[in-house]
Amino acid sequence: MTADRNPSNSLGFLFWVVLFYVFLFQPPVFSKISYLLVQCLFVVGLVPLCSRRYFRFLVAFRWELALVLIVVFYAIFRDLMTGNIVYSDRFLGWFFQAFVVSGLLLVFYASRFQNGRSIEYFADEIYVSVLLAAVLTLILYFVPEFDSFYKSIQLDGYYDIYSDFEKRYRAFGVAENLTFTYSVVLGICAGYSLFLAKRSWFYVILVPVFLFGVLVNARIGFLGLVFFVLYTLAFGSSKIKLFLFTSISISMAWLLVFSGNFVEENAWRFGFFLDLADFLVNGLAGNNIIAALINDHVIIPNNGFEVMFGSGTSVYTGGVGPHSDIGYIIQLNYGGICLIFLLGLMVAFMTLRLFSVLGYRHWYSWFFPFSIFALNFKGFIFAMTPGGRFLVLLYVFFIFRTLFKERQKRIYRTYE
């Protein structure tokens, strides 16, 4: 991130922050199909204006696009075999939003500048858009009037789901997918704020803002924070390691000595760490979410054909008969080992390219495969959700930025 933006560009900064917010979180004040239609118009209208640059993007990411399209076509073929649209629309929508629209946003953004350094502002505006989401979560939680107003205009079902509770304990945010990947995006930025603390201690102040959004939505969001702690312990400087150790020690001391019944009263919100600790101690015999998922949600296909090619049906929660929340199990029963192999091949290629382009010390080279593996266990990550869009947007940004800078250097050397 950068901090030396020209004040005259403040309006442009605000425009991109709002645009990224709407793209990533797609607040459910409009239907999902409305967002897709607007994005289609966006692509049709913008591609002619930057067709040359967008073609370069398509060439640069041709292998990723080809691998994702193979997955999409396999899902379409699988749905044609059963005569029902099950998951082909999900894969197709993810491909369109995460790759096509993300790439066009990045190309259009980069086309405004003549030097590679300015592309760094792209990261600023993404970060601030997520911070805006976290602030809106705070407001919804602490200002009932604003929460009531948002309830009156939103189209999601979370308010109905928790209407019978004495007090709603989760699902606070102006975004979709609040109880899964919305929290993950906030958790990533919470961890990244710790990473940015080496530049300015101001970012440390923002960590609780992001983490509060995780606490009141979905515990899986702590995954991002845990990753950055582990990454910093492996690659961080002694100063950052000392800071992390001090922060964690103070937090633990407060919880153990001064908090009283705080942990018990907020057991659900801290369940991520409690479940993780229980799993590390007791494994599959313990009382934790990981054991519950593996023991109760593993569904094996009925026969050899379905093991290889799937049944073309969904075993997601809510159907009749056995059901599962595990992404891998859902995909195995739907498309068989063939689909799992295609998805694994796609993720493996993207991971290897990150290591090749960014190097093994870059945080995203490790975070991308780590998050895909973990999140697809918890749910279906290859979908039109904040997390599904965010992970690919960062992927194309980091690689595009590196390629963009290398191209600018070659141009400059030509004129030397």
N, C-alpha and C positions, 0 to 999 in steps of 0.2 A: 504494500500500500504506500501511497505517497501523501505528503501533507502540504505541498507547495502549489496548490491549484490557484490559477488566476481568479480573483474575485469576480471579474467580468463574466466568467463562465458559470456563475452560481445558478442561473436559470436552467442552463443545459444540464448541470449536475442534478438539479431537482427533477428534471424531465426524465433522466435515465434512471434515477432511483425509483421513481413511481413506475416507470415502464418495467424495470426488473422485478419490482414487487408484484405487479399484476401478473407478469409472466410466471414467476416462481410459485406464487401462493394462490393465484386465481380465486379471490374471495367469492364464496358462494352466494353472492347477491345476483348473479346471473347463472344460467345453466351451463354445464360443461360444453354442450353443443354450441352455445353462443360464443364461448371462448375459442373453440375450434374454428368456427366460421370466421371470426375476426382475424385469427392467425392465418387462415387460408387467404383472406383478402390482403393481409400484410405481406405474405410471401408473393402473391401474384403482382401486387403493386410495387414491391421493392426490388425484386430480382432484376427487372429490366434496368433499374437505375444503377445497379452495381453488379451487372451480370459477369463482367470480366473478373472481378475480384472474387465473386462467389464461385465461379468456375474453378479458380485456383484453390479455394477452400475444398470443393468437392474432390479435386484431384489429390490434395494433401491428405484427405481422410477417406480415400476411395476404398481401402481395405476394411476399415471399420464399417462404412456404409454397406459394403457388400455382405459382410458377415451378419449385420443386423437384418438386412433384407432377406437373407436366407432364412433366418428365424421367422420373420414375418410371413414369408411365402409358405413355410412349413406349417405355421399355425393356420393360415388360410386354407391350405389343403386339408388339414386335420378337421377343420370345421365343415368344409364341404363334404367330407366323408360322412359326418354325422347329421348334416343338414341343419345345424344350429350354430349361431354365433356364440362361442364360449369365451375364448381368449384372443382370437385373431384381432379383434378391434382394440384390445388392450395393448398388444404388441405394436400394432400399426400406429396407434395414437402416441405411444411412447417414442417410436422412431421419428414421427413427424415433429413432435414438440421438442424432444431432447436433442435431436441431431439437426433436422432441417431448420427449425426456427432458431435454435441456439446458434447455429452456424451463421445464419443470416444476420442475427443481432450482432454477433461479433464482427462480421465483415463490414456491416454498415457503420458500426462504431469506429473501427479502425480506419475506414475510408475518410474520416474527418481530419486525420492527422497525417503529417508528412514525416514524422520521426517515430521510431520504435518506443521511445521513452514514454510517450503520451498514452500508450496502450495500458500502462499501469493503472490509469484512472479507472479502467474497467473494473478492477478488483475493488477499488474504493466504493464504487456505486453499488456493487453487489453486496458488500459488507454492510453498508448503510441501509440498504433495503431490508436486510434481515434484522438489523437493529430496530428499524421502524416496526417490523412485525412483533418483535419482543416488547417494545414500548406499548403497542396496541393491546397486547395480552395483559400487561400490567394495568392499563386503564380499564379494560373489561372486568378484571378481577376486583379492582378497588373502587370502581365507580358504577354502582348498580344502574344508574340512569342511562349511562352509555351502553351497558350490557343489554338493558331492556330495549333500547332503540335499535341496536344491532339485531337483536332477536326478531324484531318486527319486520326487518327487511331481508334477512338471510333465508336461504332455501334449504340449508342442510338439516339433517335430522338429529343433531346432537342435543338440542334443547328438549326435544321430545323424549329422547332416550333417558335423560337424567331428570326429567320432570317429576318423577315419583320419589326422588331422593330428598331428604330433609335439606341438604345443601349440596349443590353441584360441586364436585371436587376436581373436575377436569373438563377439558374441551373449552378453553378460553383462547380465542384468537380469531382474527379476521383473515381466515385462510381455509382451504380444504384439507382433508386428511389430518385433522388435528391430533388424533390419537395414535398416529404412527409417524409418518415421515416429516411432518411439520416440526415436530419436536427434535428430530434428527438434525435438521438444518440448523436449528437454534443451538443444538449441542456442538455441532461442528464449529460454529462461530464463537462459542464460549471457549472451546479449546484453542482456537486460532488466536483469540484475544490474549491468552497466556503466552502464546508463541510470539505475539507482537509486543509483549511487555519489554523485550530487549531494546525496542526502539523508543517506547514511551510508557511510563507507568500509568498513564491515563487509561490504557486499554484494560488494566486490571479492574478498574471501576466498573467497566461494562460487563465483566464476567457474571456477576450476580443477576444482572438484567436478563441476560440470555438464559441463565440457569433457572430463573424463576419461571420462564416460559416452558422449560422442560418439566419442572416440578408439577405444574398444573395442567399438563397435557399427556405426555407419554414418557415413561421412565427410560425407554430405549434411547432417548436423546442423550443420556449420559455416556453413551458409547463414544461420541465424539470427544468428550472431555477425557475419558479414560485413554483413548488412543493418543492424544497429544501429551498426556502425562508420560505414557510409555515411550513415545517418540523422543520427548525431551530427555528422559533418563538415558536413552541410548545415544542420542546425537547432540544434545544441548550443551551449552557452556556451563561451567561450574557455578556461575552467578545465577543462571536460571534454575539449575538443579537445587541450589540453596533456597531460592525463592519458593519453589514448589514444596520442598520439604517443610519449610517454615509455615507455609499456608495450610498444608494438610495437617501438620501437628497442631496448629492453633484451632482448626476446625474440629479435629477429633477431641481435643481437650474441652472445647466448649460443649460438644455433644455429651461427653461423658460426665462432666462436672457441673455445668451450669444449666443444662437444658431441661432437667427434670424429666417429665414424661413426653418431651418433644418427639423423640424417636418413635415411641409407641403411638402417639396421637397422629403421627404422619408416616405410619409404617408403609402405606401404599406408595407415597411419593419417594421414599428412600428404598423402595422395594428392589430397585435395580441392584444396589450394592448389597442389600441383605440376601437377595437371591444368588448373586454371584458368590458371596462368601459361603453360603450354604452349599452351593454346588461344588465349590473347591474343597469343602470339608467332607461332604456326604455323597457327592456324585449323584447318580440317578436314583439312589435310595432316599435322597433328601426331599425336603418340602420347598421346592423352588420352581420357578417358571420353566427353566431349561429341562429339568426332569419331567415336569408335567407335559411339556410339548413332546418330548421323545417317547415317554411311556404311553401317552394317550392319543397322540396325533400322528403316529406313523402308520400309514395305510399302504399295504403292498397290493399292486395290481393283481387281478384275478388269474391271469394266465400268461404264458410266455409271449404271446403276441402283444398283449397290453403292456407287458414289461418293456418291450422294445419300442412300440409305437404309441402306447397309451390307448385310452378308451374314448378320448375326445370329450370327456365330461369333467365337471368340476366337483372336487371334494371339499370345497371351501365351506366354512361354517355357515349353517343356515339351510342346507339341503336335507333331504330325507336320507337316512342311513348314516354310515360312518362319515365323519367329516374331519378336516384338518386345517390348521392355520399355517402350517409350515410351507413356505414357498416351494422348497424342493419337492415335497410330497405332492403338492398341488400340481406342479409341472410334470412330475413323473407320471402321475395318474392321467393327466391330460394328454401329454405328448410322448411319454415313454423316455427310455434312455436316449433315444435320438435327439429329443428336444434338450435334455440335460447336457448332452455332448455339445450341441450347437451353441448353447448359452455359455458353457464352459470354455469353448474354443474362442468365442467372441471376447469374453472377459480376459482370458489368458493373453490374447493378442494385444488388447488394449493395455494390459499391465506391462507386458514386455516393452511396448512402445514407450510407455511412461519412463521406465527404467533407462531405455535407450536415449530418449530425448532429454529428460530432466536429470538423470543420474540416480544412484541408489540412496543419496542423502536427502533428496527432496521429499518433504513430508507427504506430498500427494502420490508419489510413486508407491508408497506403502498404504496410504489411507484408502485409495480407490479399491484395491482388491479386498482389503480388510473389511471395508464397509459393505461391499456387495455380498461377500460371504456371510457376514453376520445378519444383515438386513433381509436377505432372501431366506434366511432361516426363520426369522420372525414373521415375515409376510411376503407379499408379492412385490418385489422392488422394481421389476421391469414394467412400469405402468405410468399413467399420466398423473403423477403425484408430485408434490414439492421436492421430495427426496430423489425421485427418478429423474426429474429435470435438473436439479441442482448438481448432482454428481457428474452428469454428462456435460453440463455447462462448464464446470470447472475443468473437466478433462480437455475439452476442445480449447478452452481459454489458455491453459498452461502450455499445451503443445503449439497452438497457433501463435502465442506470444513469442515463444522461442524461435519458431520458423520465421516469423515476421521480423524479428531483430536480426537474424542471420541474413535475411534477404536485404534489409536496409544496409547492413555492413558491406555486402557485396556491391551494392549500388554506389555507396560512398567510395569504396576502393576503386571503382571504375573511373571516377572523376578526379582521383588524386593524381 
